[in-house]
Amino acid sequence: MNTTVNEHGLNEIMEFLANNHKSGKLFTRDMLRAWASEAEFQLSEGNQATIEISARSSVHGYTQEYRISDDGLE
């Protein structure tokens, strides 16, 4: 069974990136889908659905990880 990131999950990713990534709100839908693909890959490896912002791309200067909620997956 393949678990995918749904619309709610894409909105979670968008909010996380807007608040924590140096590019802010400059992410297109295709870019959000690419981030979602990373979370889906993590799931396929038996991990939680997470995405990560590198320290150099983070507004905080350190690596940040975000786990997509169960509501964001189907």
ABEGO torsion letter per residue (X at the ends): XBBBBBAAAAAAAAAAAAAABAAEAABBAAAAAAAAAAAAAAAAAGBBBBBBBBAAABAAGBBBBBBBBAAABX
